[in-house]
Amino acid sequence: MKLVSSKTMRELDRRAIEGAGIAGADLKDRAGRGVADVVHHLADLAGSDSASVLLIAGPGNNGGDAFAAARHLRELGYHVEVWLAGAESRVQGDALKQLSLLRGESVPVEELAAPEDWAEAMEEPAPAEFIVDGLLGTGSRGPARGPVACAIQFINRMANDAFIVSIDIPSGVNADTGIAEGDAVNADITATLGLPKRGLVEAPALEFVGCLEVVDIGYPRTLIEEAPADPAVELIYSHEMRRLLPRRARISHKGTFGRVLLIGGARGYAGAIALAARAAARSGAGLTTALVPRGIAPVVAGASLETMVAEGAETAEGALSAEAVRAWADRLDGFDAVLAGPGLTRGAEAAAIVHELLARCRVPLVLDADALNVLAGEAGRIGDSRCPVLLTPHPGEMGRLLGADTATVQGDRLASARAAADATGATVVLKGAATVVTARERPAFVNMTGNPGMATGGSGDVLAGLLTGLVGQGIAPFDAAKAAVFLHGRAGDMAAWRGSQTGLVAGDIVLEIPFALREIALR
């Protein structure tokens, strides 16, 4: 999905109203309904059947969206209250129309126009389970001031006791640069309107945006297609992946949906390959096989009942030996995708395994974790392979691969991912907040699903297995990479909303994969 500037959004609004004949009030109403749907979905996942919602509105256009959202939330059965950060006399135009409609529904609207009003509110417990930030929109520039700044401070103060949803952008964040020049709302979810804004995926904004949801407000398709955007960067979003998994034929059998081979594991690291195998099975792959050291085979088989576990010769340290993989070299073509790396450990034998796979494999090969570490400084070797290769490094692994440090990678994640793609010819998945997917002569795609609870051991193994399973079903590697990071993040979000970020473990992500798949597959 294209990323646009605030200027482009203003032009879209103008053309929709003047050229397409869509009333500004209708755009506000659609925006409000979309925001209400986001809150409703979040409340459903969190198990809140009759939640209370406080919407905090500014006197400008963003406040009008909040007024419309409040009305729709009331219609959905929520207890709704609105606080206005400023004088009601400043509300004008379509925002004023929405405020009038809201008052007609008898929704309480309280004016908090002075700093002392907000100081008093901060001394009280959170007034609602959900707080919606409708203070500032894409047109705001510079630091927030006056009652709006106080309202932002209030929202952040309440964030430990309430979920925070921002409308369009987190108030205080520049929509084009992602920079917060003063106080800015730290949102759990940003429900951006129409099209996502470029600044929302910039590094400075990541701490504030949370998950990014795009609300369709009914712009004509031709206007969206004509809207100028940065051709080098796009957002990964579910709507554009819904045809990746076609309807399954009734006469299908387990061989129809791909055979995948996962190579890894070692004494003390059985969980990594087991999690990858479980995720591959959950991806929809028909048959999953794990080649692991003999000593951990019973553990992996018990942890992933759907996986066929093959025992391989092992080293004295309990890692898989290169000889075990050489014995399978002639069988690699019988699989539709191969993964190497989870729990593989580092060392000469691991390096020999990866080198063997790069030389002998002819089907898509996913390299993760230690399969990347043993290639430190050898990015060019990957380019010599005779199969499509997909790399899934975290920033440290990316730095080692490129001969750079982690800080350099994190300083410009897009450039680092592109450099790796150019050096290796592979599809590159640079993991972390705002995971980047790119390949040579392709745009970079940024993923905004996921949450800090996923910073836990085994989460990357789940992604690697999920990606391998999707590739094994015949999805093109680049498309599979985009789908995998989106689904992985979405599954992590679902796990966090149903439970908590703090208590989330990698196995929870695996269990949510089928539900995340519903966003890109009807069945």
C-alpha positions as CSV (number, residue, x, y, z in Angstrom):
1,M,0.0,0.0,0.0
2,K,1.4,3.4,-1.0
3,L,2.7,5.8,1.6
4,V,1.7,9.5,1.0
5,S,2.5,12.9,2.3
6,S,0.2,15.2,4.3
7,K,0.0,17.4,1.2
8,T,-1.2,14.5,-0.9
9,M,-3.9,13.8,1.7
10,R,-5.1,17.3,1.6
11,E,-5.3,17.1,-2.2
12,L,-7.2,13.8,-2.0
13,D,-9.7,15.4,0.3
14,R,-10.1,18.3,-2.0
15,R,-10.6,16.2,-5.1
16,A,-13.0,13.8,-3.4
17,I,-15.2,16.7,-2.3
18,E,-14.9,18.9,-5.4
19,G,-14.4,16.4,-8.1
20,A,-16.1,13.2,-6.9
21,G,-19.0,15.0,-5.1
22,I,-18.4,13.4,-1.7
23,A,-19.5,15.7,1.1
24,G,-16.9,16.6,3.7
25,A,-19.4,15.5,6.3
26,D,-19.6,12.1,4.7
27,L,-15.8,11.7,4.8
28,K,-15.9,12.6,8.5
29,D,-18.7,10.1,9.1
30,R,-16.9,7.3,7.4
31,A,-13.7,8.1,9.3
32,G,-15.6,8.0,12.5
33,R,-17.2,4.6,11.7
34,G,-13.8,3.2,10.8
35,V,-12.2,4.3,14.0
36,A,-15.2,2.9,16.0
37,D,-14.7,-0.4,14.2
38,V,-11.0,-0.5,15.2
39,V,-11.9,0.2,18.9
40,H,-14.7,-2.5,18.7
41,H,-12.3,-5.1,17.3
42,L,-9.7,-4.3,19.9
43,A,-12.3,-4.5,22.7
44,D,-13.5,-7.9,21.3
45,L,-10.0,-9.3,21.4
46,A,-9.4,-7.9,24.9
47,G,-12.6,-9.5,26.1
48,S,-14.4,-6.2,26.9
49,D,-18.1,-6.7,26.1
50,S,-19.4,-3.3,27.4
51,A,-16.3,-1.1,27.5
52,S,-16.2,2.6,28.3
53,V,-14.6,4.9,25.8
54,L,-13.3,8.4,26.4
55,L,-12.6,10.4,23.2
56,I,-10.4,13.4,23.6
57,A,-10.9,15.9,20.7
58,G,-9.1,19.0,19.6
59,P,-11.0,21.9,18.1
60,G,-9.8,21.2,14.5
61,N,-10.6,18.6,11.8
62,N,-9.2,15.7,13.8
63,G,-11.7,16.5,16.6
64,G,-14.5,16.2,14.0
65,D,-13.4,12.6,13.3
66,A,-13.4,12.0,17.1
67,F,-17.0,13.4,17.4
68,A,-18.1,11.1,14.5
69,A,-16.4,8.1,16.2
70,A,-18.1,8.8,19.5
71,R,-21.5,8.7,17.8
72,H,-20.8,5.4,16.1
73,L,-19.4,3.9,19.3
74,R,-22.5,4.9,21.1
75,E,-24.5,3.1,18.4
76,L,-22.4,0.0,19.0
77,G,-23.4,0.0,22.7
78,Y,-20.3,1.5,24.3
79,H,-20.4,4.0,27.2
80,V,-19.0,7.1,25.5
81,E,-17.8,10.4,26.8
82,V,-16.0,13.3,24.9
83,W,-13.6,15.8,26.3
84,L,-12.8,18.8,24.2
85,A,-9.2,20.2,24.7
86,G,-10.1,23.8,24.1
87,A,-13.0,26.2,23.7
88,E,-16.0,24.9,21.9
89,S,-16.3,28.3,20.1
90,R,-13.2,27.3,18.1
91,V,-14.9,24.2,16.5
92,Q,-15.9,25.0,12.9
93,G,-17.0,23.6,9.6
94,D,-17.6,19.8,9.2
95,A,-16.2,19.3,12.7
96,L,-18.9,21.5,14.1
97,K,-21.6,19.6,12.2
98,Q,-20.3,16.3,13.8
99,L,-20.4,17.9,17.2
100,S,-24.0,19.0,16.7
101,L,-24.9,15.5,15.6
102,L,-23.2,14.1,18.7
103,R,-25.1,16.4,21.0
104,G,-28.3,15.2,19.3
105,E,-27.4,11.7,20.6
106,S,-27.0,13.1,24.1
107,V,-23.4,12.0,24.4
108,P,-21.7,14.0,27.2
109,V,-19.2,16.6,26.0
110,E,-17.0,18.3,28.5
111,E,-14.9,21.3,27.8
112,L,-11.4,21.3,29.3
113,A,-9.9,24.6,28.1
114,A,-7.4,25.4,30.9
115,P,-4.2,23.7,32.1
116,E,-5.7,23.4,35.6
117,D,-8.6,21.3,34.2
118,W,-6.1,18.7,32.9
119,A,-4.0,18.9,36.0
120,E,-7.1,18.0,38.0
121,A,-8.0,15.2,35.7
122,M,-4.5,13.7,36.0
123,E,-5.1,13.2,39.7
124,E,-8.0,10.8,39.1
125,P,-8.0,7.2,37.9
126,A,-8.3,6.5,34.2
127,P,-11.9,7.4,33.3
128,A,-12.3,4.7,30.6
129,E,-10.9,1.4,29.4
130,F,-10.2,2.9,26.0
131,I,-9.0,6.5,25.2
132,V,-9.2,7.8,21.7
133,D,-6.8,10.5,20.7
134,G,-8.5,13.0,18.3
135,L,-6.4,16.0,19.1
136,L,-4.2,16.9,16.1
137,G,-4.2,15.7,12.5
138,T,-1.8,15.7,9.6
139,G,-1.8,19.5,9.2
140,S,-0.3,20.2,12.6
141,R,3.3,21.5,12.7
142,G,5.6,22.2,15.6
143,P,5.1,21.2,19.3
144,A,1.7,21.0,20.8
145,R,0.7,23.9,23.0
146,G,-1.9,25.0,25.5
147,P,-4.7,22.6,26.4
148,V,-3.8,20.2,23.5
149,A,-0.3,19.7,25.0
150,C,-1.9,19.1,28.4
151,A,-4.3,16.6,26.9
152,I,-1.4,14.7,25.3
153,Q,0.3,14.5,28.7
154,F,-3.0,13.3,30.3
155,I,-3.4,10.5,27.7
156,N,0.2,9.3,28.2
157,R,-0.4,9.4,32.0
158,M,-3.4,7.2,31.6
159,A,-1.7,4.7,29.3
160,N,-1.0,2.2,32.0
161,D,-4.7,1.8,32.7
162,A,-6.3,2.3,29.3
163,F,-5.7,1.2,25.7
164,I,-4.8,4.2,23.5
165,V,-6.1,4.6,19.9
166,S,-5.0,7.6,17.8
167,I,-7.0,8.9,14.9
168,D,-4.9,9.3,11.7
169,I,-1.6,10.1,13.5
170,P,-0.5,10.1,17.1
171,S,-1.0,13.7,18.1
172,G,2.3,15.6,18.3
173,V,3.9,13.5,15.5
174,N,4.8,15.1,12.2
175,A,2.9,13.1,9.5
176,D,5.8,13.6,7.0
177,T,8.9,13.2,9.1
178,G,7.7,11.1,12.0
179,I,9.4,13.5,14.4
180,A,7.8,14.5,17.6
181,E,8.9,18.1,18.3
182,G,7.2,18.2,21.7
183,D,4.7,16.1,23.6
184,A,3.3,13.2,21.5
185,V,0.7,10.5,22.2
186,N,2.1,7.0,22.7
187,A,-0.6,4.9,21.0
188,D,-1.3,1.2,21.1
189,I,-3.0,1.5,17.7
190,T,-3.1,4.3,15.1
191,A,-6.1,4.2,12.9
192,T,-4.9,6.2,9.9
193,L,-7.5,7.5,7.5
194,G,-7.6,6.9,3.7
195,L,-4.0,6.1,3.1
196,P,-1.0,5.7,5.4
197,K,1.3,8.7,5.9
198,R,5.0,8.4,5.2
199,G,6.0,9.7,8.6
200,L,4.2,6.9,10.4
201,V,6.9,4.3,9.3
202,E,9.9,6.5,9.9
203,A,12.1,5.5,12.8
204,P,11.3,8.5,15.1
205,A,7.6,7.7,14.9
206,L,7.8,4.0,15.8
207,E,7.6,4.5,19.6
208,F,4.4,6.5,19.2
209,V,2.4,4.7,16.4
210,G,1.9,1.2,17.8
211,C,0.1,-1.0,15.4
212,L,-1.0,0.8,12.2
213,E,-4.6,0.2,10.8
214,V,-5.8,1.8,7.6
215,V,-9.4,3.0,7.6
216,D,-11.1,3.1,4.2
217,I,-13.1,6.3,4.0
218,G,-14.4,5.8,0.5
219,Y,-11.9,7.6,-1.8
220,P,-12.6,6.6,-5.4
221,R,-10.1,4.1,-6.6
222,T,-9.0,6.3,-9.4
223,L,-8.0,9.1,-7.0
224,I,-6.0,6.6,-4.9
225,E,-4.2,5.3,-8.0
226,E,-3.3,8.8,-9.1
227,A,-2.1,10.0,-5.7
228,P,1.7,10.6,-5.8
229,A,3.8,8.5,-3.4
230,D,7.3,7.5,-2.7
231,P,7.9,4.6,-5.2
232,A,10.8,3.2,-3.1
233,V,8.8,2.4,0.1
234,E,5.4,0.9,0.7
235,L,3.4,-0.5,3.6
236,I,2.6,-4.2,3.9
237,Y,-1.2,-4.5,4.4
238,S,-3.7,-7.3,4.5
239,H,-5.9,-6.1,1.7
240,E,-3.2,-6.6,-0.9
241,M,-2.5,-10.2,0.1
242,R,-5.9,-11.7,0.1
243,R,-5.4,-13.6,-3.2
244,L,-2.2,-15.2,-2.1
245,L,-4.0,-18.2,-0.6
246,P,-6.7,-19.3,-3.1
247,R,-9.6,-21.5,-2.2
248,R,-8.6,-25.1,-1.7
249,A,-9.9,-27.7,-4.0
250,R,-12.2,-30.3,-2.5
251,I,-10.0,-33.1,-4.0
252,S,-6.8,-31.8,-2.4
253,H,-4.5,-34.1,-0.4
254,K,-1.6,-33.4,1.9
255,G,0.9,-33.3,-0.9
256,T,-1.1,-30.5,-2.6
257,F,0.1,-27.8,-0.2
258,G,3.8,-28.4,-0.2
259,R,6.5,-30.4,1.5
260,V,8.9,-28.4,3.6
261,L,12.2,-29.4,5.2
262,L,13.5,-27.7,8.3
263,I,17.2,-28.2,9.3
264,G,18.6,-27.3,12.7
265,G,18.5,-27.9,16.4
266,A,21.2,-29.0,18.8
267,R,21.5,-30.2,22.4
268,G,20.0,-27.4,24.5
269,Y,18.4,-25.8,21.5
270,A,15.6,-28.2,20.6
271,G,12.9,-25.6,21.1
272,A,14.1,-23.4,18.2
273,I,13.6,-26.0,15.5
274,A,10.4,-27.3,17.2
275,L,8.8,-23.9,17.2
276,A,9.8,-23.4,13.5
277,A,8.2,-26.8,12.7
278,R,5.0,-25.9,14.5
279,A,4.7,-22.6,12.7
280,A,5.4,-24.2,9.3
281,A,2.6,-26.7,10.0
282,R,0.2,-23.9,11.0
283,S,1.0,-22.0,7.8
284,G,-1.0,-24.5,5.8
285,A,1.9,-26.5,4.5
286,G,0.9,-30.1,3.7
287,L,3.9,-32.0,5.0
288,T,6.6,-30.8,7.4
289,T,9.8,-32.7,8.0
290,A,12.6,-31.7,10.5
291,L,16.1,-33.0,10.2
292,V,17.7,-32.7,13.6
293,P,20.5,-34.3,15.7
294,R,19.7,-37.8,16.9
295,G,19.9,-36.8,20.5
296,I,17.0,-34.3,20.4
297,A,14.8,-36.1,17.9
298,P,12.4,-37.3,20.6
299,V,12.0,-33.8,22.1
300,V,11.2,-32.3,18.7
301,A,8.8,-35.0,17.8
302,G,7.0,-34.6,21.1
303,A,6.8,-30.8,20.8
304,S,5.4,-30.8,17.2
305,L,3.2,-33.8,16.7
306,E,2.4,-32.9,13.1
307,T,6.1,-32.9,12.1
308,M,7.9,-35.9,10.7
309,V,11.3,-35.9,12.5
310,A,14.4,-37.4,10.9
311,E,17.4,-38.3,13.0
312,G,20.8,-37.1,11.7
313,A,24.3,-37.8,12.9
314,E,25.5,-35.3,15.5
315,T,28.8,-33.8,16.6
316,A,30.3,-34.4,20.0
317,E,28.7,-31.2,21.2
318,G,25.2,-32.4,20.2
319,A,24.9,-30.3,17.0
320,L,23.9,-31.6,13.6
321,S,26.8,-32.8,11.6
322,A,27.5,-31.8,8.0
323,E,27.5,-35.4,7.0
324,A,23.8,-35.7,8.0
325,V,22.9,-33.0,5.5
326,R,25.1,-34.4,2.8
327,A,23.2,-37.7,3.2
328,W,20.1,-35.8,2.4
329,A,21.5,-33.8,-0.5
330,D,19.9,-35.9,-3.2
331,R,16.5,-35.7,-1.5
332,L,16.3,-31.9,-1.3
333,D,14.5,-31.7,-4.7
334,G,11.7,-33.6,-3.2
335,F,10.8,-30.6,-1.0
336,D,9.2,-27.4,-2.1
337,A,11.1,-25.2,0.4
338,V,14.0,-25.7,2.9
339,L,14.8,-23.8,6.1
340,A,18.2,-23.9,7.8
341,G,19.3,-22.2,11.0
342,P,17.0,-22.4,14.1
343,G,19.1,-23.9,16.9
344,L,21.8,-24.9,14.4
345,T,24.6,-23.4,16.5
346,R,27.8,-21.9,15.1
347,G,31.0,-23.6,14.1
348,A,32.7,-25.4,11.3
349,E,30.0,-28.1,10.9
350,A,27.2,-25.5,10.8
351,A,29.2,-23.5,8.2
352,A,29.7,-26.7,6.1
353,I,25.9,-27.4,6.3
354,V,25.0,-23.9,5.0
355,H,27.7,-24.1,2.2
356,E,26.4,-27.5,1.2
357,L,22.8,-26.2,1.0
358,L,23.8,-23.2,-1.1
359,A,25.6,-25.4,-3.5
360,R,23.1,-28.3,-3.8
361,C,19.6,-26.9,-3.1
362,R,17.4,-26.0,-6.1
363,V,14.2,-25.1,-4.3
364,P,13.7,-21.9,-2.2
365,L,16.0,-21.8,0.8
366,V,15.3,-19.8,3.9
367,L,18.4,-18.9,6.0
368,D,17.8,-17.8,9.6
369,A,19.7,-17.4,12.9
370,D,22.9,-19.4,13.0
371,A,22.7,-20.2,9.3
372,L,23.3,-16.4,8.8
373,N,25.9,-16.1,11.6
374,V,28.2,-18.6,9.9
375,L,28.1,-16.5,6.8
376,A,29.4,-13.4,8.5
377,G,31.3,-11.3,6.0
378,E,30.4,-13.8,3.2
379,A,27.3,-12.1,1.7
380,G,28.7,-12.8,-1.8
381,R,28.6,-16.5,-1.3
382,I,24.8,-16.3,-1.1
383,G,24.7,-14.7,-4.5
384,D,26.4,-17.7,-6.0
385,S,23.6,-20.1,-5.0
386,R,21.5,-21.8,-7.6
387,C,18.2,-21.4,-5.8
388,P,16.0,-18.5,-4.6
389,V,17.3,-17.5,-1.1
390,L,15.4,-15.7,1.6
391,L,17.3,-14.2,4.6
392,T,15.7,-13.3,7.9
393,P,18.3,-11.5,10.0
394,H,17.8,-9.5,13.1
395,P,19.9,-6.3,13.2
396,G,22.9,-8.0,14.9
397,E,22.9,-10.8,12.3
398,M,22.5,-8.2,9.5
399,G,25.5,-6.3,10.8
400,R,27.7,-9.4,10.9
401,L,26.6,-10.4,7.4
402,L,27.5,-6.9,6.0
403,G,30.5,-6.4,8.1
404,A,28.8,-3.5,10.0
405,D,27.8,-2.9,13.5
406,T,24.2,-3.1,14.9
407,A,24.0,0.7,15.4
408,T,24.8,1.3,11.7
409,V,22.1,-1.2,10.7
410,Q,19.5,0.4,13.0
411,G,20.5,3.9,11.9
412,D,19.2,3.3,8.5
413,R,17.2,0.0,8.3
414,L,16.0,0.6,4.8
415,A,19.5,1.2,3.4
416,S,20.8,-1.8,5.3
417,A,18.1,-4.1,3.9
418,R,18.7,-2.8,0.4
419,A,22.5,-3.3,0.7
420,A,22.0,-6.9,1.8
421,A,19.6,-7.5,-1.1
422,D,22.0,-6.0,-3.6
423,A,25.0,-8.0,-2.2
424,T,23.2,-11.4,-2.1
425,G,20.5,-11.3,-4.7
426,A,18.2,-12.7,-1.9
427,T,14.8,-11.6,-0.6
428,V,15.8,-9.9,2.7
429,V,13.6,-9.7,5.8
430,L,15.2,-7.3,8.3
431,K,13.4,-8.1,11.6
432,G,12.6,-5.7,14.4
433,A,10.1,-2.9,15.0
434,A,8.9,-2.0,11.5
435,T,10.3,-5.1,9.8
436,V,11.6,-4.4,6.3
437,V,11.2,-6.7,3.3
438,T,13.0,-6.0,0.1
439,A,14.9,-7.6,-2.8
440,R,17.1,-6.4,-5.7
441,E,15.2,-3.9,-7.9
442,R,12.2,-4.1,-5.7
443,P,10.7,-1.4,-3.4
444,A,11.2,-1.8,0.3
445,F,8.0,-2.8,2.2
446,V,7.6,-2.0,5.8
447,N,5.4,-4.0,8.2
448,M,3.7,-2.3,11.2
449,T,2.0,-5.3,12.9
450,G,3.6,-6.7,16.0
451,N,4.3,-5.4,19.5
452,P,7.1,-5.4,22.2
453,G,5.8,-8.6,23.8
454,M,7.2,-10.4,20.7
455,A,10.8,-9.6,21.9
456,T,11.0,-13.0,23.4
457,G,13.1,-16.1,22.7
458,G,11.7,-18.2,19.8
459,S,9.7,-15.5,18.1
460,G,12.1,-15.4,15.2
461,D,12.0,-19.2,14.8
462,V,8.2,-18.9,14.5
463,L,8.6,-16.4,11.7
464,A,11.2,-18.5,9.9
465,G,8.9,-21.6,10.0
466,L,5.9,-19.6,8.9
467,L,7.8,-18.1,6.0
468,T,9.1,-21.5,4.9
469,G,5.6,-23.0,5.0
470,L,4.1,-20.2,2.8
471,V,6.9,-20.5,0.3
472,G,6.4,-24.3,0.3
473,Q,2.8,-23.8,-0.8
474,G,4.0,-22.2,-4.0
475,I,3.7,-18.5,-3.0
476,A,6.4,-16.4,-4.7
477,P,9.3,-15.8,-2.2
478,F,8.9,-12.0,-2.1
479,D,5.1,-12.2,-1.6
480,A,5.5,-14.9,1.0
481,A,8.0,-12.8,2.9
482,K,5.5,-9.9,3.0
483,A,2.7,-12.2,4.1
484,A,4.8,-13.9,6.7
485,V,5.9,-10.8,8.5
486,F,2.4,-9.4,8.5
487,L,0.8,-12.6,9.8
488,H,3.6,-13.1,12.4
489,G,3.0,-9.6,13.7
490,R,-0.7,-9.9,13.6
491,A,-0.6,-13.2,15.4
492,G,1.6,-11.6,18.1
493,D,-0.9,-8.7,18.4
494,M,-3.8,-11.1,18.9
495,A,-1.9,-13.0,21.5
496,A,-1.1,-9.8,23.3
497,W,-4.6,-8.5,23.2
498,R,-6.1,-11.8,24.4
499,G,-3.4,-12.1,27.2
500,S,-0.7,-9.5,27.7
501,Q,2.5,-8.3,26.1
502,T,4.4,-9.1,29.3
503,G,3.3,-12.8,29.4
504,L,3.6,-13.5,25.7
505,V,5.8,-16.4,24.6
506,A,6.6,-17.6,21.2
507,G,4.2,-20.6,21.4
508,D,1.3,-18.1,21.8
509,I,2.2,-16.6,18.4
510,V,2.0,-20.1,16.8
511,L,-1.5,-20.7,18.3
512,E,-2.8,-17.4,16.8
513,I,-1.5,-18.0,13.3
514,P,-4.8,-19.6,12.1
515,F,-6.8,-16.6,13.3
516,A,-4.3,-14.1,11.7
517,L,-4.7,-16.0,8.4
518,R,-8.4,-15.1,8.3
519,E,-7.3,-11.6,7.3
520,I,-5.9,-12.8,4.0
521,A,-7.9,-16.0,3.5
522,L,-11.6,-16.5,3.9
523,R,-11.4,-20.2,4.6
